[in-house]
């Protein structure tokens, strides 16, 4: 007789409005991923699957992940608010697919600007 599968699994999907933001957030939380956590980007969503052997372990890991994702989202929002002059450039996302990203555009009215 074989042992029943006692693995607990949870899939979390969070929509961040666009692929660029989802990619940024997925990259931010990936360093904390263990072998039991898989994070990927699907369109404008970050999709994370957590697999643990116990319900308590699953709850703890998911709680930690959600806090990390919230912090990453706040940091990303703050960074975008702090850099209002942005221009889009081509880049690749976490899955290697083509996407757009943003870079800061020079301030056209900086003190070093000699053109009036």
Phi, psi and omega per residue, in radians:
X1 nan 2.384 -3.121
X2 -1.648 2.680 3.094
X3 -1.246 2.453 3.059
X4 -1.215 2.654 3.114
X5 -1.247 2.021 -3.111
X6 -1.822 0.311 -3.141
X7 -1.273 2.334 3.041
X8 -1.779 2.418 -3.085
X9 -2.424 2.431 3.062
X10 -2.345 2.378 3.086
X11 -1.942 2.168 3.112
X12 -1.974 2.261 3.115
X13 -2.219 2.107 -3.137
X14 -2.138 2.267 -3.117
X15 -1.645 2.230 -3.076
X16 -2.014 0.272 2.997
X17 1.560 -0.590 3.111
X18 -2.714 2.783 -3.077
X19 -1.113 -0.645 -3.118
X20 -1.058 -0.821 3.130
X21 -1.145 -0.761 3.122
X22 -1.039 -0.732 3.127
X23 -1.117 -0.773 3.123
X24 -1.037 -0.787 -3.105
X25 -1.225 -0.683 3.105
X26 -1.089 -0.719 3.097
X27 -1.129 -0.607 -3.116
X28 -1.195 -0.631 -3.098
X29 -1.577 -0.291 -3.072
X30 -1.046 -0.595 3.129
X31 -1.052 -0.410 3.117
X32 -1.523 -0.122 -3.134
X33 -1.161 2.472 3.017
X34 -1.899 -3.062 3.083
X35 -1.086 -0.321 -3.103
X36 -1.589 0.000 -3.090
X37 -2.193 2.237 3.083
X38 -2.132 2.126 3.125
X39 -2.079 2.341 3.108
X40 -2.550 2.950 3.113
X41 -1.898 2.345 3.061
X42 -2.309 1.685 -3.066
X43 1.144 -2.135 3.141
X44 -1.637 0.161 -3.069
X45 -1.907 2.540 2.914
X46 -1.708 2.164 -3.120
X47 -2.023 2.105 -3.116
X48 -2.198 2.313 3.065
X49 -2.001 2.214 3.122
X50 -1.977 2.269 3.128
X51 -2.150 2.196 3.130
X52 -2.445 2.793 -3.110
X53 -1.437 -0.333 -3.132
X54 -2.265 2.728 3.107
X55 -1.126 -0.731 3.111
X56 -1.100 -0.719 3.101
X57 -1.130 -0.698 3.105
X58 -1.105 -0.799 -3.128
X59 -1.079 -0.776 -3.134
X60 -1.094 -0.794 -3.122
X61 -1.148 -0.755 3.132
X62 -1.144 -0.727 3.089
X63 -1.009 -0.828 3.126
X64 -1.066 -0.764 -3.128
X65 -1.074 -0.796 -3.109
X66 -1.087 -0.722 3.092
X67 -1.095 -0.792 3.125
X68 -1.055 -0.725 3.132
X69 -1.160 -0.702 3.104
X70 -1.092 -0.759 3.117
X71 -1.100 -0.781 3.129
X72 -1.050 -0.721 3.139
X73 -1.135 -0.704 3.120
X74 -1.150 -0.727 3.124
X75 -1.124 -0.761 3.131
X76 -1.097 -0.747 3.107
X77 -1.087 -0.740 3.130
X78 -1.116 -0.710 3.138
X79 -1.124 -0.723 3.124
X80 -1.180 -0.677 3.108
X81 -1.140 -0.567 -3.090
X82 -1.387 -0.280 -3.102
X83 -2.180 1.360 -3.057
X84 -1.234 -0.435 3.139
X85 -1.622 1.698 -3.065
X86 -2.218 2.554 3.094
X87 -2.272 2.508 -3.061
X88 -1.442 2.414 3.058
X89 -2.295 2.707 3.124
X90 -1.310 2.483 -3.139
X91 -2.713 -3.058 3.021
X92 -2.131 2.665 -3.092
X93 -1.657 -3.018 -3.065
X94 -1.057 -0.511 3.131
X95 -1.607 0.070 3.133
X96 1.501 0.025 3.128
X97 -1.418 2.710 -3.135
X98 -1.238 2.423 3.102
X99 -2.674 -3.088 3.069
X100 -1.968 2.605 3.038
X101 -2.318 3.070 -3.117
X102 -2.098 2.611 3.020
X103 -2.323 2.744 -3.120
X104 -1.271 2.350 3.106
X105 -1.631 2.451 3.127
X106 -1.035 2.522 3.100
X107 -1.235 2.105 -3.085
X108 -1.234 -0.258 -3.102
X109 -2.058 0.618 -3.134
X110 -1.287 2.762 -3.133
X111 -1.040 -0.400 -3.135
X112 -1.491 -0.053 3.141
X113 -1.302 2.093 -3.094
X114 -1.696 -0.092 3.131
X115 -1.608 2.341 3.106
X116 -1.752 nan nan
